[in-house]
Amino acid sequence: MEQMMKQMGIDVEDIDAEEVIIRTAEHDLVFSDAEVTKMDARGQETYQVIGSPEKVEAGSAGGTGADDDAGSSIPDDDVELVAMRADVSEDEAREALEATDGDLAAAVESLE
């Protein structure tokens, strides 16, 4: 089978995936024990995921904990600016920005 696919110009590669997440509007599907195969047929890449997913709340899957504010819409530059101007921690600055819907001046004023 593999030789026949090569003759047709299809390259097959197994991917050592730790986790696969499929996001939908309603929920996330998390495959933690997935077998992933990548097929390249003349430049068109196709991925096959085999496994049993766990259905979780939309947007709650993924992340390594490296960026706790991944879901925040407040830019890090704004947080740093407010923290510096108001002489507070970045966590306090982020909270103030979220409370003021990202308004820099209002956040600094609320912290002073």
C-alpha positions in Angstrom: 0.0 0.0 0.0 2.8 2.4 1.0 4.7 1.7 -2.2 1.6 2.3 -4.3 1.0 5.6 -2.6 4.6 6.7 -3.3 4.1 5.8 -7.0 1.1 8.1 -7.1 3.1 10.9 -5.5 1.7 10.7 -2.1 4.1 10.9 0.9 2.9 9.6 4.2 4.4 10.6 7.6 3.4 9.7 11.1 3.4 12.6 13.5 4.3 12.1 17.2 1.5 14.3 18.5 1.1 14.8 22.2 -2.4 16.3 21.9 -4.8 17.4 19.2 -7.5 20.1 19.8 -10.3 20.8 17.4 -12.2 24.0 18.3 -15.8 24.5 17.3 -18.2 27.3 18.3 -20.0 25.0 20.7 -17.1 23.0 22.3 -13.5 21.8 21.9 -12.6 18.2 21.0 -9.4 17.1 22.8 -7.6 14.0 21.6 -4.9 13.2 24.2 -4.1 9.7 22.8 -4.4 10.5 19.1 -2.5 8.9 16.2 -1.8 11.6 13.6 -0.8 10.9 10.0 0.2 13.5 7.5 -0.3 12.8 3.8 1.2 15.1 1.2 -0.3 14.5 -2.3 1.4 16.9 -4.7 1.5 19.8 -2.3 -1.9 19.2 -0.8 -1.4 18.3 2.9 -4.1 16.2 4.7 -4.0 15.2 8.3 -5.8 12.2 9.7 -6.5 12.0 13.4 -7.4 8.6 15.0 -8.6 8.4 18.6 -11.3 9.1 21.0 -11.9 12.8 21.9 -13.0 14.3 25.1 -15.6 17.1 24.6 -14.9 20.2 26.8 -16.2 23.7 27.0 -15.4 25.9 24.0 -12.0 27.7 24.4 -11.1 25.9 27.6 -8.7 23.3 26.0 -5.1 23.8 25.2 -2.4 26.1 26.5 0.7 25.1 28.3 0.3 27.6 31.1 3.2 29.7 29.6 0.8 32.5 28.8 -1.9 32.8 31.4 -3.4 35.8 29.6 -3.9 34.2 26.2 -7.6 34.9 26.3 -7.2 38.6 27.3 -7.8 41.2 24.7 -5.5 43.7 26.6 -2.1 44.1 24.8 0.9 43.4 27.0 2.4 46.7 25.9 -0.6 48.5 27.4 -0.2 46.5 30.7 3.4 47.4 30.9 2.7 51.1 30.3 0.0 51.3 32.9 2.1 49.4 35.4 5.0 51.7 34.9 2.9 54.9 35.0 1.0 53.9 38.1 3.9 52.2 39.8 2.0 48.9 40.3 2.4 45.3 39.4 1.5 44.1 35.9 -1.4 42.0 37.4 -2.9 45.1 39.0 -2.4 47.0 35.8 -4.2 44.3 33.8 -7.1 44.2 36.2 -7.5 48.0 36.0 -7.3 47.9 32.2 -9.9 45.1 32.1 -12.2 47.1 34.4 -11.9 50.2 32.2 -12.3 48.2 28.9 -8.7 49.0 27.9 -8.8 52.7 28.5 -5.2 53.5 29.4 -5.9 56.9 31.0 -8.8 55.7 33.1 -6.8 52.7 34.3 -3.9 54.8 35.4 -6.3 57.2 37.1 -8.0 54.4 39.0 -4.7 53.1 40.3 -3.3 56.5 41.5 
